[in-house]
Amino acid sequence: MREQLNALAKEIKENYAILETKINQLRSSHSILPVKKSPIDLSVCAVDGGLLAHRLHGADIVITRAVGVNFVYSNSTLKKCSYWPEKNPNPKIFMKNSLDEHEAMVFRSLIRLKEELSCAILSLQKFSPQVLLMDGSLLPLPSDRPGEASELDSLYSEVLKLYEKLYQDCNAKKCSLIGVIKDSRSRKMAKEFGLNCSDSVFCNFLLKEFERTNTMSYSENSGIDVFYIKPSKNDLPLRIETTSQASDFVASIISSLSSFSESFAYPAVLIEADMCAALDPKELEPIEFFLNQLSGMKPLRRNSRPFR
C-alpha cells in the first residue's frame, strides 16, 4: 500500500510540474486581466441549499432546505445580516416511487434546484439586494435533464420556468445575478490548449492573485457570461457566471467578498448560507422511524442485521 501511494504521489507531482511549466509559457499569449478590489457599499444576498437523500421501501425520499442570507456592507464593514425564510428553517420532504438509479439522481438535483431558485426569488423580493449570489451554475447541467418520456419532465419544466423568472426579476430590480462555482469540472479552456486537466487547475497555474481570465460565453445564445478569478493566492480560482455585462464590476465584488483568507477563497455571505442550509445525516433517522411507524412498514432486513 505504501509503495503504491508513493508512486501515485510521485506521478501527481510530476504531472503538476509539467502542467505548471506548459501553462506558465502561455501567460504571455493568454488574455489575463487585473482585478481591482474596491470598498463594498451595497446589499449582497446569497442562496444555498442542503440535501439528504434516502431510499426507503422502494421510494426515493429527498429532504432539503434552502436559505437566503443578506449582508449589508458599508465601507467593507458588515452592518446588518438577515435571513429568509429564517436562519434554520425546517426542511421539506419530497418522495418519488419506482425511479431507477439515474432518475433518482436527477430527482434529487431538480428538487434542490427548485427549492434554491424559489428561495432566491423570494429573497430578492424581500431584500432587494444589488447583488444576488447563487452557489453553483446559473443554468441546469446536462445531467439534470430527465430522459425521454420521464415522469420527471414536469419537474424539469418547472425548474426552467423558475430560472427564467429569476433572470427577469433580477433584471427588473437591476440586481447583478452571479453564480459562484468553487470546484468546476469544466475542461473547455484546458482542451483548447491540448491539456488534460480541469479549467480550475489550468487557471490555478495561469492566474496570480487578483487576476481573472477574459470573459467567455457559456454557450451560444445562453445569455450567460463566464470567467475565472483568483481572489487568494493559495486557493483554486473560482468560476463565475453572470447574466450581467459588467464583468469588471462583478469581478471586483467577488474579489472583495472572497479575499479575506489566503487559503480559502469564497464569499463570506455564501459561507453563511451554506452553514445555515446544511443538513445533518442524523436528521434522517427520526423521519425514517415515523414513516415506518405511520405506514405500518417494518425496517428492511438489511438495515437491521446484527453484524457489519
HELIX and SHEET records of a PDB file:
HELIX    1   1 ARG A    2  ASN A   24  1                                  23    
HELIX    2   2 GLU A  101  PHE A  127  1                                  27    
HELIX    3   3 PRO A  142  ASP A  144  5                                   3    
HELIX    4   4 ASP A  153  ALA A  172  1                                  20    
HELIX    5   5 LYS A  188  GLU A  192  1                                   5    
HELIX    6   6 ASP A  199  LEU A  206  1                                   8    
HELIX    7   7 SER A  247  SER A  258  1                                  12    
HELIX    8   8 ALA A  268  ALA A  277  1                                  10    
HELIX    9   9 PRO A  281  GLU A  283  5                                   3    
HELIX   10  10 LEU A  284  SER A  295  1                                  12    
HELIX   11  11 ARG A  301  ASN A  303  5                                   3    
SHEET    1   A 4 ILE A  32  PRO A  34  0                                        
SHEET    2   A 4 GLU A 211  THR A 213 -1                                        
SHEET    3   A 4 ASP A 225  LYS A 230 -1                                        
SHEET    4   A 4 MET A 216  SER A 217 -1                                        
SHEET    1   B 9 ILE A  32  PRO A  34  0                                        
SHEET    2   B 9 GLU A 211  THR A 213 -1                                        
SHEET    3   B 9 ASP A 225  LYS A 230 -1                                        
SHEET    4   B 9 LEU A 238  THR A 242 -1                                        
SHEET    5   B 9 SER A 176  ILE A 181 -1                                        
SHEET    6   B 9 VAL A 131  ASP A 135  1                                        
SHEET    7   B 9 SER A  43  LEU A  56  1                                        
SHEET    8   B 9 ALA A  59  SER A  74 -1                                        
SHEET    9   B 9 THR A  77  TRP A  84 -1                                        
SHEET    1   C 9 ILE A  32  PRO A  34  0                                        
SHEET    2   C 9 GLU A 211  THR A 213 -1                                        
SHEET    3   C 9 ASP A 225  LYS A 230 -1                                        
SHEET    4   C 9 LEU A 238  THR A 242 -1                                        
SHEET    5   C 9 SER A 176  ILE A 181 -1                                        
SHEET    6   C 9 VAL A 131  ASP A 135  1                                        
SHEET    7   C 9 SER A  43  LEU A  56  1                                        
SHEET    8   C 9 ALA A  59  SER A  74 -1                                        
SHEET    9   C 9 LYS A  92  ASN A  97 -1                                        
END                                                                             
